[in-house]
Amino acid sequence: VQLQASGGGLVQAGGSLRLSCVASGITFSNYHMGWFRQAPGKEREFVAAFRRYNSNPYYADSVKGRFTISRDNAKNTVYLQMNSLTPEDTAVYYCAADSTLIATSLRTWSKWDYWGQGTQVTVSS
């Protein structure tokens, strides 16, 4: 299984970025897909996720209304559209995949099986 994340960069506060994560080696539609982030000195935290077979996304309260997760099963890709970015959003963003999680475990990073390499997002004030 390989997850290749891209799209990070440096942006000013209030700006936008779109992250992409392309998955290979899995039947994409059978997998839950998620985004997590980790800031320096902090624990990895949940950002957003899509359960397989379910069109309802899940979001962390801190990003709700600003970030949008979407998935394109035909392209084996999950996206994270990030708007109204603030310096507090600065982190390395990781995509994750798993086929067996239950809904109550979606927000727990240690429950996910597969991880991408991460992409740096830096928001300047």
N, C-alpha and C positions, 0 to 999 in steps of 0.2 A: 504494500500500500504506500502510495506517495501522495502527499499533499503539498502543492506548490503555491505559496502565497505571494502576492505582489500588490503594488499600488501605494505603498507607504511613501512618506516624504515629509518635507518641511512645509508647513502652511501657517499663515497668520490666524490669530484668533478670529472666529467668525467665518472662516473659510470651510471648504469641503474637500473631501477625498473619497475615492471609491476603492475599496480593497477587493481583490479577487482571489479565489483559491480554487485551483484546478486539481481534481482528484483523479488518480489512476490506480489500477489494480483492484478496484472494487466495483460492484454493481451499485452505482451511485444512488439510484432511486431507493435502494434498500437501507440506506444509511441516514442516521441523524447527522446533521451538520451544524457546527457551531463556531462562534468566534469568542476568544478570550483575549485578555490583555494583561501585561505585567509591566508595571512601572518599577524603576530602580528602587530596591529596598522593600518592595511590597510583594505580597503574595499574588499569584495569578488569579485574576477575577473574571467571572462570567460577563459577557457583553450581550450576546444574542444567539439564538439557535432556532433551527427548524427541525421538527421531528419528521421522520420519514412518514409518508402517506398522510401527512397532516399539514394543511395549509396555514395553520395558525402559528405565527412566530412568538417567541419568547424573548423578552428584553430585560436587561437590568434597569432598575429604576433610574439610575444615573444617566442613561442614554435614551430612555423612552421619549419619543417625540422628536428626537434629533437624528437617530440612526435607524436605518432600515436594512433588514437582512432579506435576501432573496436567493432563490436557487434556480438554476436552469439545468434540468436533468438531461436535456439533449446535449449539453456542453460539459457535463460533469463539473459544473462550476457553482460555487456559492459566492455571493457578493455581500459586501457591507458598505452601504452608502452612509457616509458620515457628514452631517451638516452641522452648522453652528458650533464648530469645534472650539474648545477652550483649552488652555494650558493643562488643565487637569486630565485631559484626554491623552496626553503624551505618554506613550508606552510602546512596547513591542506587542504587536497584535499577532495572535496565532489562530489558525483555523484548526478545527478538530473534527474527527469523524468517529462514529460508533454505530454499531448495528443492534445493540442489545439494551441500551439504557432505558430505564423507566423514567417517566416524566419528572418524578421528584428528584432524580439524580442529575438532571440536565445542567444545573447550575454549579455542579461540583466538578472542578477540573480534573481531579484525580480519577474520576469514574470513566473518563473518555479514553479510548484505546489508541487512537492514531492522531498524530500531530504534524503540522507543517513546521517549517523552519522559522517562521516569524518574519514580520516586516515592521520596520520602525516607523512610527508616526510621531512627529514632533510638531507641537503647536506653540508658536511664539506669541507673546503678549504684545 
